[in-house]
Amino acid sequence: MNRILQILTFYLLADAVFSAIPCLTWEMTLGKLDIICRLDNVVLPVSIYDTFEQEQGKCAFKDFSAICSSVNNLTNITASYSKREFKLSITNVTRSLAKGEWSCIQGTHTFKTLISPLAGIISSTEVVLTGNISRHQSSMKTVNLSCFSCREPHGNHVEFLINHHSVDNVRYDHVTKRCLHKDGECRPDHCSCSNSGNLFYYTFEFTDKTTEISFTCGMRFVDKLLTTRFSKFSSVIYNGKEFKSNGSETEITKDPVNNGFNHSGSDNKTDNRPNSPVKEDADFIKFSTFAIYFQETGLKWAFVGVAVVLPVLLTVVIVCCRLHITRKRKELLLRKRSGETAELNPLTQPLLTGNKDTEPKEHKDNVGKLVLLIANIAKKVIKKIITCTLLTNDQTLTSYLKNVNNKHALFHAWHNNKRCCQCKTDDNVQKESMLTKQQFHIMFNNSGSVPQSHQHIKYSKIYCFYNIEVNENVSLDVLDVSVATCLLVCGCTPEIVPELTDRQSILDSMKNIKDKRNEIFHMTALKHLSDDEFTDKWQKIRIPVVKLASVINSHFHNEIKGEINVLKNENLEDTTAYSEKLTGLLMQSKQDMDLKINQLCEERFMAKLGEANKGIERIRKRERTVFTKFGDISINIVQYPDVKVEDYPDRNTLDVLLRVQAPNEWNDDEIMEMIRQMVDQINSRGNIKIKETTLENFMLIVEMKIEILIEEEPLKSEIEYFFRIICQLCNIDITQPNTIEVSIENLSHTNSYSLDERPSEVELVFIRSFVVQKGKDAFFTSCAVWSDNHYILIDRNNALLLMYNHNTGDIQSEDLRNEPFSMAIIENNNVAISFPERQEIAIYSLSTSNKFKFKEVIKVDGKCFTLTKKDDETLLVYIDGKGIHSFNMSKKEFKSLDIQIPSFVPHSDEICARNNRLYHTSRSSSSVFCYDMNGSKLWNFKGVLKRPTALTCDKFGNVYVTDYTSHHLYFISADGQSCKTLLGRKDQLWYPTFVYYCMKRNCLLIVNRDNGDAASYSIKYKY
């Protein structure tokens, strides 16, 4: 029987994925399946395939935002940049459809997992422990351990043991985003956690009195499908010279309910028992409930069990063998389709354990040389540059940092917008943050003492500069490339380095070293580093390092070049020489990525605030105070907008700015950081949804329902509930009497400008022209501005969707399925295209790096011609014989508009919507009409027009219309009373067929019918 169980275990484990990042795993509950793909490179697109080799979902990141698509409404794929995670969720999935081998494919790399709902997740769950020695001091040693599982452990918790005795428990708190252990929050030099809560680091210091010591980490897991609880343990043995794997062990703490067929029950009891693994054979894991059954029953029932279970086991073995053969066949097919299947790529295991059998030695040498090039040689050059430029007259780094001006500059390199008590009104602040909090604390701490002569304004939100103190242990050796770059940017002034060429060369070289370090050690898989890849990455680092060394003197320049050549040809024997430095580079690169994400958040917030502030002067405000309270916290709404429903006929929510004056003892920085981390939880309830946050001040851009803003009592109730949730999630003491003052400003101002606010004159300023490579008999019928340098066009005759890149001159094209007619840019970088003959609207996604991607088809009841976007949720389309319809993109439904347009020619006339107005050309009457959305005609312009073809509207409601016969572009005022010629034949207009106004860039794009000429113009208004 034991032999049968071993054979069964072998086949069940043969296809399991046991590795560190990148990896693929799965979770299943009744009716829902989650496929989780974890990758160390999220730049390239990722696709997830089911057991039938059908693509179920695809994701890619653009500017830290995920762009994902799935096959149907039962499948949803999401991605997390900070977690490096792609998750495919399928609802209403059956066990038969889920069972089998699933794949995650990125480029030529393929990662797999075997799903078996009957066996559960035990066989496809593994914990990997790796270790290295980072310090030798006499008999003391420091051991760095990393414990990883592709599957998130229950409670994001891990236990570390020495010689099978528990030492510490580490847990990642998803709510507070903190890493905790038995003594509180982890210090970075003691323990740390990943954002995904399944990778943990721990450091031991011990006296090396024995020749062999065992290190273990254990994680608990819960199989929600089978309601099973189990623990997995991984061990390594340190023999005084190196680490060797000691296998893994499994302990089942709760058996499956009815062998996994009963899912109605739930286990809410918390298992508080300490992890106490039972030692097992390294190549055999005791997880089978059948084995436990035979161990715990009497002999009589054992024989009965054998008679019943043995045939079942033999059947399962046969099925598993067939499954194994089938998997191998699928693997060959996948290799033919997407290249050789990549080995899984743990960043920690092969580099830190020194296992020579897991990877070719030349690959390790390549990685090690890159690490040492940056960590040793580049750092040596950077230290020399700082010493020669910043530290004059044998000055130390400590004395340099203690200088008031230097300290002040570096503080605002971290808090670029925050004011401190050292600031003067004419001080120049940094445009953006250059340091994270952790990087700033490499040099400074908050233990400074305030001199008696200093008078800090009581209860002031201005930061007290004298709280900052230089760290005692700071030196050039502890500075990483990012911090050193910041030092040089802040300190390498014209007074210190008069020669502009040298100064710029230093800063450019430092930036290149930092950027290339981040590119190599944060975004790239390092295990499969071929010689060609190594040469490319080596040159990217070598060039700026050598250039930086040349600034010192020729002798130092030649010395560095020699050291680089020696390192490149060196045979690295000891992997521990660079493994610790690799860990440091990975952490430094992550800090820079966190900083970029913060900068992006700040840019988005300020851009949105700046755009909205243009209209704030016209918004009516209520000045009286509205008071509400929860606990002992009082909330005063000191100012809020006077909103009227009739001002916003086509929407039910507004974007508003909350300016919060919190009590002085509250730490605004920490509160805002926690709000950003828990924004999804805050947004999961109530009628106020956070959209953007600032980094420095307590300000939030939120979406609020109009019906709340117009009534005082609902506003009080929602504001109270909103801040109560924030206080609870941020662990703010609400039992102490305090007052929060909130002002609310309307950012979604209406676009209905009064006559005196509209411009009296309009002038076009030429930006650029270009020629689109055309097919035979091209006929351009639609165009749009997608970005500053990308233009989208429709070639109707050749059924092409084209994207022109002005920077490069490149043209991407997509063959459409039939003759298109009209096009409209919609949300999330998508474009809608109408196909009259097929009676459908197709949605394509846009990308600057990849070709157009077909997403979905919207069926239309009739021939659909001209398209235009009304707002973020609504498209307008003319359907032949049925008039104009609106299409709600979220609800996926059409609705007829009560706008009767006489003598509308579907193939020739165009429509445009702006500011709750509908405009259209009329070829038959040579005029332009304007209606409100209720169908009332507001005006009709006639006169100079001969054959109007296309029109567009600006933010004021002014109309720009092309005339096909006269080759002109005309301007019609928003009231329809005046007209002006803007462009003609002398401006290269020849049968103009389409004109497009880009609200975001305040520009026009015009395209001719068949010669491929197009031009863009900015609009200059005169008041």
N, C-alpha and C positions, 0 to 999 in steps of 0.2 A: 504493500500500500504506500509506504514512504517513497518507494521508487516511482510509482505512478504519479504521486503528488509532485515529485521533483521534475518529472518530464512535463507535467501540465504547467508547472511554474515557469519552466524554461521557455515554452512556446508563448505563454502569456506575456513574458517579459522581453521576448526577442525583438519586438518592434517598438517597445517603449522608448521614449526620448528622455534620456538621462543626461542633462548637460546644463551648463550655465548659458547666459545670454550669448547669441540669440537662440531662441527655443520656441516651441509651440506646445500649448497645453489646452485643456478643455474643462468645462464644468457643465453639468446637466441637472436640471430639475424636471419635474413632471411637465412635459410640453415645451420646455425651453432649453436651447443648447447655446452655450457660449464657447467660441473658439478664440483663444488669446494668443497672439503672436507678439513676442518681445524681441526687439531688435536693438543693436547698438548703433545702427545707421538708419535714420528716419528720413533722409533726404530723398532717396529713391522711392518710387511708388511701390506699393505692396498689394498683392492679390491673394485672396484666400480661396482655395478650391475644395470642393466636397469629395466624398469618396468615389463619385462617378467622374471625377476630373472636370467638373463644371465649375466655372468661376462664379462664386457667390457674392463677392464684394471686392472693392478696390479702394485704396486710400493713398493720398499724397499730401505733403505739407507745402504750403505756400505762405511765407512770412509768418511762420509759427502757427498758422491756422490750418486745420485739417479740411481737405476737400475729399469727401467720400461718396461713393455711390454703391448701391446694392441692387440685386436682381429683381426684387419685388417688395411689396409692402409688408411681408412677413419677415423680411430680412433687413437687419440694420447693422451697419458697420460704423464704428466710432474709433477715434484715435486720441491719444494723450501724448503731447510732446514731452512733458516733464517726466512721465513714466516710461517713455519709449515703448508704448504699448498700442497694439491694434486689436480691437475686439469686434468679432462678428457675432451677432445675436440673432437667433432664429426662433420664432415662436411657433407653436402648434406643430412641432417637429415630432415625428414618430421614432421609436427606437430603431426600426429597420432602416430608415433613411439616415439616421445619425451613425449607425454602426459602420466601422471601417476606417480606412486611412485617409486623413485630411492633410492638406498641404498649405503652407504659407510660402509664397514665391516672391522673391525680390531680385530682379535682374536674373542672373544665372544661378542664384543661390536658392535652394529649396529646403525647407524645414518641415518635419512631419510629426504627426502624432496618431496613435491608433486609438480609436474610440470604441469602447465596449460597454454599453449600458448595463449588461448583465454582470460583468466582472467588477464594474465600478472604477473609481479613479485610483485605487491603491496601486495597481500594477503600472500606471503611467505617472506616478508621483515619485520624485527622488529629491533628496537633499544632498548638496555637494559642499564639502568642507575643504578649504585649501589654507595653507599657512606658509609663512616665511619668517626667518630671523632677521630683524632689522638692526639690532645693536648687540655688540659684545663689549662688556666692561667687566674685566676680571672674571668672576664666576656668575655675574648677572647677565641675563639674556632677556630680550624683548621679542615676543612672538606676536605677529599680526595674523589674525584669522579672518577669513571671509566665509560666510555661510549663505548659501543660495538655494532657492527652489524656484523652478519656473512657475509653480502654482503658489498663490498667496496663502500662507499658513493662517489657521484660525486665530483671529485676534491680532494678526501681524506680529506674532510673538515667537521668539527663539530662546532656547536655553543653552548655555555653554557649560561644559563639564571638563574637569581635569581628572584623569584616572578614575572615571566613572562617578565622580563626586561633583554635585552641582555647585557652580561658582557664582553665576549671575544669570539673570533673565533680562533680555532686551526686547522692547516693544516699540513699534512705530504707531503713533497716535495720528490717525488721518484727520481728526477734527482740528487739533492744534498744530499739526505738521511738525511735531517734535519727536525726537528719539529719546526714549526713557529706559532707565534700568532701575535696579533695586534702590539706589541712592538718589533717585531723581533724574534730572535731565542729563543726557550723556555729554561729556566733554569730547570735542573732536579727536583728541589724542587718546581717548579711552575706548569709546564705542560710537558707532554711527549707523544710520539706516538709509536705505534708498527711498525715493518718493513712492515707489510702487509697493513698499512694505514687504518685500520678499528677498531682499539682499541686506545682510547685516555684517558689520565689521566689529571686531573686538580685539583688544590688545592685552596680553598677559606679560607680566614681569615675574621672573622666577629665578631662583638660585639653582644652577645646574649641578646638583649633587648626584643625580642618577644618570645612567647611560640611556635610559629609555623612558619616555613619558607619553601618555595618551591624551589627545584632545578630542572632544566630541561636541557636536551641536545637534539639537533636536528641535523639531517643529511638530505641532499638532495640526491635523487636517480633519475636515468634516465632509463626508460624501453626502450631499443633500438628497441625491436620488435614492440611495440605499439607506439613508439615515445611519451611516456608519461613522464612528470616530476612530481615528488611529493616529499614531505618532511615528515619525521617521527620524532615524538617527544616522549621522555620518561621522566617521572617526578617522583621524590620522595619527600615526606614530612618529614621534621625533626621537631619533636614535643618537642624538648628539652631533650629527652631521647633516642630515637631510630628513625631509618629511616623506613618509610613505603611507599610501591609503590603507586603511584597515577595514574597508568594506562598509556596508550599511546594514541597518537593522530596522525591523518594523514591529510595533506593538499595537495590537488592536485593543482599544479601551471600551468600545461599544460595538457589539455585533450587529450585522445587518438585520433589519426587521423583515422576517419572512423571506429571507434570501433576496431582498430587494424588490419584492412585488407589492408590498404594502407601503403606500406613500401618504396615507392620510394622517398618520401620527407625526408628531414633532417632538424633538428633544430640546427643551429649553433649559435644562440644568447645566450649570457651568461646571466643567471638569477642573477642579482645583488641585487634583493630585499632582505631585511633582513628577517630572519625567524620570522614570527609572527603568531603562531598557534592560531587557533580558538578552544576554550575549548569544548571538547566533553565528552560524557558519557564514563566512564572508560572501560566498557565492550562492547563498540560498536564503530567501526571505520568507519567514513564517507569517503568511497573511491569510491563508485559506481558512475559511470558517469550517470547512470539512475536517481539516487537521485538528482544529480545536475540538470539534465534535468527537473525534476518535480518542482524543487525549482525556476528555472529561467524562465520557460515558463508561458504563461497565462493559464487561466482556460480552455479555449476552446481547446487549443492544448494539455493540460494535459489529458483531457478525451480521445482525439484521441490517445495520447501516451499510456494511460492505455489499451485501446482496442487492440492495436498492441503488446505492450510489455508484458502484463500480461500472455498470453499463453506461451510466450517464457520463462518467469521467472519460471512459474510452471514446465515446462519441464526440465529446468536446475536444479531445486530443486530435482526433481525425479532422474535425472542422478547422481547428487552429492550424494544422499542417497545411490544409488547402488554402487557408487565408494567407499563410506565410508565402506560399508559392505565388498566389495572385498578387500579393504586394510587390514581390520581386518583378513580376511582369509589368506592373504599373510603373515601377521605378525606372525600368528600361525605357518605357514610352516617354516618361517625363524628362529623362536625360536627353532623348532625341529631340524633344520639343524645346527645352530651355537650357541645354548645356548640362555638363556634369553636375550632379547634385553636390552641393557644398557641404562640407563637414560643419557640424555645429561649432560655434566660435566663442568659447568662454574667454573673456578678457582676463579673468583672474586665474583660472586653474592652470593652463599650460605655462604661464609666465611666472607664477609664484611658487609652484610646487617643485619645479626642476625635474619633472618627469620626462626623461629623454625619449620615451617611446611614444608619446602622444603627438609629436610634431617633428618634421624635419629640422635638423639643427640649423641649417642656413636660414630658415624662417625666423628662428629665435635670434640668431645673430643680427639679422636685418632690423628687427624690432629693437633689440638692445642697443645697436649703434645709433639709431635715431634718438632713443632716450638719452644716451650719454652725450650726443652732440648738443642737445638742448640743455640737459641738466648739469653738464660739466663745462663744456667749451663755451657755449653761448652765455652761460651764467658768468663765467670768468671774464668774458669780454664786457658784459653789462656792468659787472662790479668795477672794472677798470674805467669804463666811461663815466660812471657816477662819481668815482673817486677823483677823476681828472677834471670833471666839469662842475660838480656841485660842492664837493668837499674840498675847500681851499685851505691852505696853510695847516695841513695835517689835522683838519677838522674831522671829528668822528660823526657817524650817522646819527648817534643819539643827540649830540649837540646841534646838528643841523635841524633835526626834527623839533628840538625845543625852541628854536627861533620862532618868535610869535608870528611873523609874516608867513613862514613856511608852514607852520601848524595850521594857520588860518586858511591858507590856500588848499591844503590837503583835506581839511574838514569839508570845504565846499566842493571838493572833487567827489566827495561822498554825498553830502546833502547840498546839491547845487542850487536848489531854490529856497532852502530854509535860511532864515535870518538868524544871526547870533549877535551877542552883545558886543562883539568886536567889529561888526560890519559898519561901514560908513555908507552914506547915501550914494557916493560916486564909485563904490567898489564894483568892479567887473566880475560877474559870476560866471561859472562854467555854463556852457550851453546845455550840457547833459552830464549825468552822473558818470564818473569814470571808475568808481570803486563800489563794491558791495560792502555790506556791514562787516562781513568776515575779513575781507581784504583790508579794510581800514583798521580793524583791530589787530592786524599783524604788527602795526606800528604804534597804535595808541589804545588806551583803555579809558574808562570813565571814573577813575579814582582820584582825579585831580582835586586840589584844595583851592578854595576861593580866598584870595587875599582880603584882608580887612578893609583895604582902601577901595575895593570894588563894590559898587552899589548896583546890584542887579534889580531890575524893576520887579517888584513883588507881584506875584500872580501873572507874570508875563509869559506868553507863549514863545518868546524869543529864547533861543537856546543859550545857556550860559557857557561861554567859551572856556572858562577856567575849570570846568569839570573834566576837560581832556588832559590826560597825562601820557607821556611817552613810556612805552614798555621798557622795562629794565633790560630784557634779554634781546632787544632788537639789534640786528646787525645786518650787514650786506648779505650774509649767508642765508638769512631767513626770507629775503625778498624773492618773490617769484617774478616772472616776466611782466605780468599785468601791473603789479604794484610798482616795479621799477619804471615801467613806461609812464605811469601816472606821475612819479617823481620827476621824471625828465620833462614831461609836458608842462608841469606846474613850475619847475625850477629852472629849466633851460631857457632863460630869458635873454634878450639882446645884451643886457648888462653883463651877463656871465659868459655867453658865447656870442661875441659881437658879429662874427662872420655868419651871414644868413645861410650861405651854402652849407657850412658845417652843421649848423643848427638843424636845418631842414633834413640833411642827410641822416643825422642821429635819430630824429623823430620818425622819419620814414622807415629806417631800418628796424627800429624797435617795434613799430606797428606791424611790419612784415613778419618779424619773428613771432610776435604774439598771435597774429592771425593764422600763420601756418601751423603753429603748435596746436591751436584749437581745431584747425581743420584736420590735422593728422590724428590727434589723440582724443578727439571727442566725437567726430563724425565718421570715423572710418574703422572697419574691422581690421584688427592688426594681426590676427593669426595667419591668414593667408597672404603674406606679404612677399610676393615674388620679387625676383631681382629687378625686373623692369619697374615695378611699383616702388621698390626701395630707391632706385636711382632717381626717380621723379621726385619723391618726397625729400630725399637727401639734398637735392639741388635747391629745392624751395627753402630749406633752412640754411644751407651753406652760404648762398649768395648774400643774404642780408647780414649774416654773422661776419663774413669776411669784409664786407663793406663797412660795417661798424668798426671793426678792428683797424681799418685803414685810417680812421679819423684820429686815432691815438698817435701812431708814428709808424714808419716803415718797418722798424725792427719788430715791434709787436705784431704788425700785420703779417710778416713772414713767419713769425713764431706760431701764430694761430693757424695759418695755412698748413704748416707742417704737422701740427697736432691733429688737424682734421684728416689729412692724408693717412697718418698713422692709424687713427681710429677706423677709417674706412677699410683698411687692409688687415685689421687685427682679427684674431681668432678668439672670440669670447668664450672662455671656459666656464665661468661661474655666473649663472643666471641671477644669483642673489645680488650681484654687483649693481644691477639696474632695476630689479623688481620693485624695490621700495621707491625708487625715483619715478618709475612708471605710475605707481599709485598716486604720487604727488602731482604728476602732470595731469592725470585724469581728473583729480579734484580741482586743480587750478582751471582747467578748461571748463569744467562744469560751472565754476563761479562766474566765468566770463559769459557763459550762455545765460545764466540767471540774470546777469546785468543787462544783457541785450533784451531779454524778455521784459524786464522792468522799464527799460528805455522805450520799448515799443508801446507799453501800456501808457506811459506818460505822454508820448507823442500823440497817440490816439485821443487821449483825454483832452489835451490842450488844443488839438486841431478841431475837435468837435466843439469845445467851449468857445474857441475863437470864432468859428463860423457862426455859431448861434448868437454870440454877443453883438453881431452886426445889427440884429433886429431887436435887441432888448430895450433900446431907448423908446421904442414905440409901444411897449407892452404896459398895460395898465396894472397897477399894483395896489394891493390892500395893505394899509400900514398898521392896522390895529392888531393887537396881540391876541392870539388864540391859545388857551391854556389847557393842558391835559396832564395826566399823571399816572404812573404805575409804580408800585412799591413806594419807595421814598424818593424816586426820581421824578422831577418836574420837567415838563417839556413846554417851552414857550415858542410858538410859531410866530415870529416877530414880523414876518413879511411873506406874502404869497400873492400869486397873480390873480387878477380879476378875469376869469375865463368864462366865455359864453359859448354854448353849444353851436350856435349858428355860425360862429367863426370857423368851425371845423366840420363842415357837413359830411366829409368823406372819411372820417376817422373817429375812433373812440378812445384812443390813448394819446398822451403827450409825453415828450421828453422834457424832464425838469431837472434843474440843478438844486441839490440840497447842500447849502453851506451850513456847517455845524460848528457851533462854539461849545466845545465840551468843557467840563470842569477842569480847572488848572492841574489838579493832581492826576488826571488821566493822561496816559502816554498815547498821544495821537498816532505816532509811528507804529507802535505795536498793534493798536486797534485796527488801523488801516491794513496792515499786513495780514492780520487774521481775517478781516472782511474779504480781502482778495482771495485768500485760500479757501474760504467757506462760502463763496458767493452762490454756488449751486444750492447749498442748504438753505441759505437765506431766501433765495428766489423760489424755493419749492412751496411757499405758502404766501397768502396775502395778495394784495392787489398792487403792491409796489415792487418792481423788479429792477435790480441793479444792472446797468448796462456798461458803465465805465467808472473807474476809480482813479484818483490822483495818487501819487506816491508820497507826497510830503504833507499836504494839508487835508483836513477832514472835509472833503468834498466828494459828492457822489452824483453822477448822472444816472437818473433812474427813469423808468417808464411808469407812468401813473395814469389811471383811468380818468377821463374827463369828468365823469359823474361824481368822482371823489372830490376833485378840485373845486367844483362849483357849489358844493354844500359844506358848511362848516363842521357839522357833527360827523359825517363820514370821514372828513379829512382828519379830524382829531383822533378818531378811532383807528384809522389806518396808520397814521404817524406813530401813535402810541404802540400799536402792535409791532410795527416795523422795528422800532428801537428796542422794544422788549426782546425780540428775537436776537438782535445784535448783541445786547448786553448778556443774554444767556449764553450764546455761543462763544463770546469773547471772555467769559468768566468775569464780568464786571460786577462789583458789589453794588446791588441795588437797594441794600438796606440802609445805606448812609444817605442823608438828605443832600441832594445835588440838583443842579439845574442845567438842562441842555437847551441852548437857544438854536432854533432852526429857521433859516430863511429859504423860501422856495421861489425859484426863478424859472419862468417858462422859456424853454429853449426852442420849442416847436412853434415859433411865431408864424402867423399866416402870411401867405404870399400875395394877399390882395392889397396892393400898394395904392395909396391915394394919388390923385392927379398931380399934386405938387411934389410927390416923391418920385414920380416917373421921370426918366431922362427926356430932355427935349431934343437931343441930337444923338445919333449913333454913327460911329466911324469904325471901319474894319482895318485892322493892322495885320499885314501879311506875316504868317509864321513860316510856312514851308509849302512846297509842292512836291509831288512825286508821281511816278508813272507805274501803274500796276501791270505786271506781265500778264497779258491777256491771251485767251485761247482764240480760236477762229470765230469770227462774227460775235465777239463779246458784246454783252449788253448789261451794263451795270445799273441795277434798279434800286439798290439800297446800300447805305453805308453808315458807319458809326465810329465814334472815338472810344477806344477801350482803355487806353492808358496814355501817358505822355508821348509815347513813341509807337503805339500800336493802333492800327486802323483796321476795321472789319468791313468787308465789302461782299455784295452778292452779285455774281455773274449769272444772270438768268438764262441766257442762251446755252451756256456750257454747264449749267447746273453745278456751280462751284461756290463754296464758301471760302473766302480768302482772308488771310491776316497779313498785313504789311508791317514790317518792322523798320521804322525810319532810321534807327541807329545803324543797323547792319545791311539794310536793303533786302533782307531775306523775305520770302513770301511762303507762307504755309497755305496749303489748299486742302479742301476736303470735298470729295465727289459726293454730291447729294443724290438722294434716291430718285428724285424726279425734278421737274422744272420748278424752282422756287419762285416766290413772288415778292414777299416783304420780310422784314427782319426787325426785331426789337431786342435791345440789351435788357436783360432782367437781372434779378438778384443773384448773388453768389457766383459771379463770373459765368453766367449762362446766357445763351442767346436763343430766342424763339424765332422760328422760320415757318412761314405759311406755305403750304403746297395746295393750290386750289384744286387740281385734278384729283389728287388723292384724298381731298377733304380731310386734311389733318394739319396739325401744328407740331413740329418736331423741336425738341429741346437739345441743344448741344452745349457742352461745357468748353470753356476757353482756357488756354494755358500758354504762357510764353515759351515754355520749354518742351511741351509735348504737342502732338497734333490734336485737332478737335476730337472730342469724345462724345459719341452719341449717347444720350441719357434716356429719353422717353418720347412717346408719341401721344398727342392729345387728339382724339377723334372729334371731328366737327360735323354737325348735321347740315352739310351743304358746302359749296365751294367757298373757301376762306381766302380773302385777298389782303388788303392792307392791314397792317398790325401797328399798334402803338402802345406804349406803356403809360398807364394812367397814374399808378402809384406803385409802391413796393409790393403790393399784393394783387394788383389788378392789371390785366391786359385788355385792350379794346381791339376788336376785330370786326371787319365788315364781311358779312356772309351774304352771298349773292341771293337776291330775292327776299331776304329776311331782315336786312338792315344791320345796324350796329349792335353787337353783343359785348358784354363784359365777361371776362373769364377770371374767376377767383383762383389764384394759383395754389393756395393752401387747401381750399375746400374742393378743388378740381371740379367746379361747376360753372356752367354758362347761364347768363341772365340777359334777356332782351332789354335794351334801353329804349325808352319812349322818345326817340329822336327821329323824326321823319325827315329824311333828306331827299328833296326832289331831284330827279334826273341825275342820280349818282352813277358814274360810269366805273364799274368795278376794276377794269383793267388800267384805268388812267388816273382816277381821282385818288387823293391821299387824305388821310386824317391825322390829327395831332391833338393831344390832350395836355392841358397845363392849367393850374390854378382853378380847378373846377369848371373849366371851359373846354369846349370841343370846337376845333377849327377843321375846315376841309376845303379842298380845291374843287372847283366845278369847271370841267373842261367845256361842257356844253354851253355854259353862260359866261365863260371867261371871267370868273370872279372867285372870291374867297368868302366863305361864310363863317360866322361865329355863333355858337349856341351855348346856353348853359346846360348843365347835365340833366335838367328837367325837360329839355326839349324846346325851350323858348329861344327864338332867334334874336340875337343881340345886335348884329349888324351884318351887312353884305357890302363888300368892297368891289367896285367895278372901275373901269377906266383904262389904264395902260396895259392891263394884262391881255395877252392874246391866247396863249395855250399854257396855263399854269399846270405844272406837273407835280411838284413836291413842295411841302412846306414844313416849317418847324417853328417853335416858339421859345422865347427866352424867359427868364424868371419874372419879367415885368408883364408878360403877355403880349409883347411885340411879336409880329409875324414876319418870317423871312421866307419868301416864295420864289422858286425858280420858274422861269418862262422858257418853254422848250423852243418856241418859234423865234423869239427875239434874242435868245441867248443872253438873258439878263437875270440878275438876282435883285429882287425888290424888297424893300423894307416897308411894312405896313404897321402903323402905330397901334397900340393896344385897344384904342377906342374905334379903330377902323376909319378914322377921319383923314389921315394924311399918309402919303406914300413918297418913297425916295428910291432912286436907283443906286445900288451899292456897287455892283460889278457888271461888266459887259464883255463884249468880244475882245477888247484890248487886254482884258485880264485872263485871257485864254479860256473863257467859257464858250463851249461849243456843244449844243444840245445837252444842257445840264439836266440830269434826270433825278438827282436826289440831293437834299441838303439836311444836315443833322446838327442840332445844337447840343453841346455838352455842358450841362449845368455846373458840374464840378470844376471844369477848367475854363468856363465862360468863353467858349470858342465855337466856331462854325467849321464844318467839313462839307465840301462840295465836290461832287463827282460828275464827270461828263459821261454821256451815254456809251460811246463805243471807241474812244481813243485811249482810254485808261488814264487820262489826266485827272488828278485830284489835287485839292489845295485846302489848307486850313488857315483860319484867320482868328485872331482874338478880337473881342468886341470892346470898344472904348466908348463909354457913355459920357455925355455932357449934360449937366443939369442947369 
